[in-house]
Amino acid sequence: MKTFFSALVLAFIGITFFHSAPMLAQHGAGTKGKVLFIASNPAQNKQTGWPIGAWAAEITHPYWEFTEAGYTVEIASPDGGAVKFDGFSDPEDASKYSAFDVLSLGFKKDPSKMAMLENTKKLSTVNPNEYKAIFVCGGQGPMYTFIDNTELHKCFVDFYLTGKPTAAICHGTCILLKTKLPNGKFLVEGKKWTGFASGEEQYADNFVGMKIQPFRIEDEARKMPNSKFEVGEAFASYAVQDGNLITGQQQNSGGAAARLVITQLEKDKSRYPTYVLVHGAWADESAWGFVRNQLAQNANVVVVNLPAHGLNLTPSNKVTLNDYVKTVSEAVNAQKGKVTLVAHSMAGIVASQVANNIPQKIEKLVYVSAYLPKNGEDLLTLSKKDAQSKVGGALEFSADYAEAKIKKDVIVPAVCADCPDFMKDVLVKYHHAEPAKPLGEKVSLGAKFNSVPKYYISTTQDNAVGYDLQKAMIAANGSIKKVYEMNTSHLPFVAQPQEFLKILTSIQ
């Protein structure tokens, strides 16, 4: 028995990865892509003389909905820089008008959130292709800063024409009084939409004893050709969807409008390619943390956590290669249509078997410094041929030889000599034992496996799965359509994440 597991010394090639890192937030944060908020810069109301801007709840409530759903929110404004809350919308304002708004109060008390408002992106510098939806916020400012802003109007129309969810709420909907399609028709002609109602405007005027706004959105909307402007109960949550256009009535409708956008984003997944990312040995789903969120800007991204890894508490001695294959297969089958299956290191063995079993679900298979087996091979067989690996002789086994880990002083030089220093520390800190049995189990591959388009990202400075072994496996396989090379260690998605994404997303 010991002889067999001594041979596994060269088999345990993989990566210990982090469960958290300074640059990453909690699990699930921002993993579905980005949503762009557009808010008003500070201005002055010519009717009242008040300083005006964005209504707090129309930023904070949708922000909560989107981030809770797994999206990253970024904020832009016509001029860039500071966005200020309207006084009545501030939960700490002397008027107490919004004192009930605990979401806005929490947002206001978070320095990082308020820093976002002080440093919004200038709209003209924004690349709309980075976002899966846009959300135009309201407040008193838009009636002056948005109504005649042709740059904003064009941005809204152009984004709408992509078919992606395009939303506006409250006084932010004033732009729909002027935005036109390339054919010269108003964007909202014949469409159901809503915005701040005239009855609500009258209530506000009565409350302060003067006319607040220079015009009323509902009054102007009623004059438009084929108008289908709708209003709900005054100051109640009310949002309307017509195709990919989503609008909310007033400050209490931001959450409802955001939820309509989120629902549409789920339906909208078919417009994006789907990537299923599988980590290697001594890793978990967080291995992809340096690239996952950016990849999700224009894709659906699913990360798989293998049994006995990360938060999965399956005992190591209960795990087989078939368990790995089943886990990945379930993740792939859960997606609509075909996927790009991306496998790192040890996961090359797993992904190969998955591709053989369900080739109809795999659009392409991408190996990343990974083991590439032929029929009847296992990781142990392949690793014996690796003269460049630093892992050999550096393993520490459990008493029953069911699992093993790498000696701490070998982890960094073996897998990530070119990683940032803080990542080197994290790699060592979170290293834990790996199941042994799956690495000695053989794959069964046939014509179905050969039918799947396969690509390989090689790492020329790899001290875990040696570059020479990578080349030998590619040559022996004979069906790799294209090989890409990166001058990195075993973790190209950590050492050079931007270059890695450039290569991955270029594979057609």
Steps between C-alpha positions, in 0.01 A plus 500: 500500500779741588670430169188609313467821698868575472441501127233763561772747598509616141125474464391778731549791265253779558451813695403607844296812468347762716166510675524877517732777389514877547382568147196273526170548681263242642402191304264587216581871492508638148522159338218555249632810327460877528207742499555869427309761700475850351434773756474877492780732595414783742299787353270779615122504470406823322148479637594476868868593515577171676815297439383181330644169387411132527235349726673272751254208487516494120867407527515307825195274461583380146865471608393261776288291262772463239785427738290250695429325169873472426562798271761772531364855482701790362377860493546755223378858463501747211796695638663231711608566856261582781136397528307647794175387659194724489435642846156348549638159403771503766380288795684740735352816348332735748169457316489129600323438169713188433586410859346153445755416227744273682658378176604852406618562855721191487634602161578848629688363803727283282805707393569272204148551365513875539839500328326349197271803491789742531687336213245396239615425147454763233234363266702568185783278628277198568515193275138375486619159382626429852148507644206262485245769587476873559283672759429874484430632849271788582486786745441868451823551305404310182228752415786744431805282435342216296213649305713662227812283533528357149804292594296321767206461261723337239660273761156385615373436146818323388489272801130434452564396140737225619197328653650502849288621796479879491334671796408844632305604808319800644623834361774312316226399256487860378756393237230287338316818406780572252694180420441388142586189300708521181174504300401827665223355717498544876641195675184473712251540214247220540674366810375473855705710739471702816667783688428755770126560487334841483297422812822432687646825370194684633540338840865607512411855397233516771743361757756778449255770397646574156543353155810284506554372146524695174262250334317178579605174336153349487348813342763501227478123449128522437568732206733255325386294197344163585563565868463205739622673814373325813479596867441291807385599845661820621839442665451122492754266347418477129719391210420416138676284243450509124759280330840601627379846608434515875374807686406584859252763615676675788742464792313204647521308173877461464509156660209375288662628180830339597326166559346517153847560358641205695223273375569613145873440547425140592296462182774681312768241571460347155665802340829420678743208475519278807831403662525220756828532692647203686785538749794268544633299794536669840264772384138607508268721296671816629803410286335702222459812713743713300308452174148386579324836539660659197419198286139533618467845343422336166434139594321264732759360739458188710776388737500143623608395847611137496415258784734522804623843386433841645163512676408146393546281806493158335772287669803456274494123535148493354583685177560336163569629151139416416385738775699779337358414158145489634536841666631668187247324277214623717629857476529475120160338455337772711586759233286571197680414181867418462781623725869574483653266758824636648717263701811582700771254598353179648158596365623419149447133590150571628397722209623247247269235642212749515554593135496133404179439695298803388668636184171650382523755784860610438557768241873497571734368764788722617789346694700743717842359596299182541540126473387382157447123506451240232263208546601282796737754656484658844671795665756273667608350167545843346676658797770230501622651172545848649867573567440873559254483789619623840223311676665156484628398841321790672178329606380427850244217526233429757541185710262303277642645176153624405622857455815704469628854501811677373775605738450868571841615380434347156151639435601842367798398283299211360177673409530878511850645511378800299188569707459824700658471844169511685378209291807296583418543868137402442597191301704369791252602769201324343671190369318183608507134415380354167314168437738240360282240335371700198855566381570134439173424320500463123282680247299322233505710184379425149374656180263730687792659683688545174202682350516786750706806386795532737745781573797527732649794693861405581709653776867513407635561854293229664661312789190296579390355167822547308501674163673202337227269626235739375651493151531123508135454601386739227700311239376162622137612498517622142162676502578836660379764253724779628760552771551833678810567708536718807834576659380428854503248780224246559241774572473718189161637610669637813837606362363664182120514533442753221708307249329179606155651441608641166602153386201319647241734350675497160460123459237442233 
